[in-house]
Amino acid sequence: SLDALTSGLLLVARSHSAAIGLGNQFESKLVRKVYQAIAVGKTPEKGLLQYPIDGQEAYTEFRLLRKVRSLKTEWLSLMELYPRTGRTHQLRRHLAEAGHPILGDALYSGNGPVLKGKGLFLCATSLEFTHPATGETMHFTSSPPAKFESFLQRSGQRWQKFRGRQA
């Protein structure tokens, strides 16, 4: 299902038969998706999140790409996420359940930091599937928005300026 707050790649079928073929691939878990997110806190280097969503099994693998100090949250973690199931808001819910909500997530962050006007720091960065008409493997990639890198850099710089001397 579509999460309008997520940036990055979006797969759209141009015909009814393509929509059916792609839908079947999604149902059979043959579409490979990769996301990047900035999560609140210091996450493990890698792992598997296995929290049920709406009574159904849900699995998300992850790996830490980099961590940065933060004045507001102590740490921020740039993560790569690999959903193995496709539940509604799965990545957002899994990270929040693990105690590391996605930065800017007003819905699942509880009392955590919400950045007004910055949006959700979740981006679809890679998509691989079989073309429903030709059978060709299709692979698309996209970089996360510039706001990811600039936010991490500013956070690290502010930490150094105001707390780095004490650390």
Sequence and secondary structure as in RCSB ss.txt:
>XXXX:A:sequence
SLDALTSGLLLVARSHSAAIGLGNQFESKLVRKVYQAIAVGKTPEKGLLQYPIDGQEAYTEFRLLRKVRSLKTEW
LSLMELYPRTGRTHQLRRHLAEAGHPILGDALYSGNGPVLKGKGLFLCATSLEFTHPATGETMHFTSSPPAKFES
FLQRSGQRWQKFRGRQA
>XXXX:A:secstr
   TT EE     SSHHHHHHHHHHHHTT  EEEEEEEEES   SEEEE   BTTB   EEEEEEEEEEETTTEE
EEEEEEEESS  TTHHHHHHHHTT  BTT TTT TTS   TTT   EEEEEEEEE TTT  EEEEE    HHHHH
HHHHHHHHHIIIIITT 
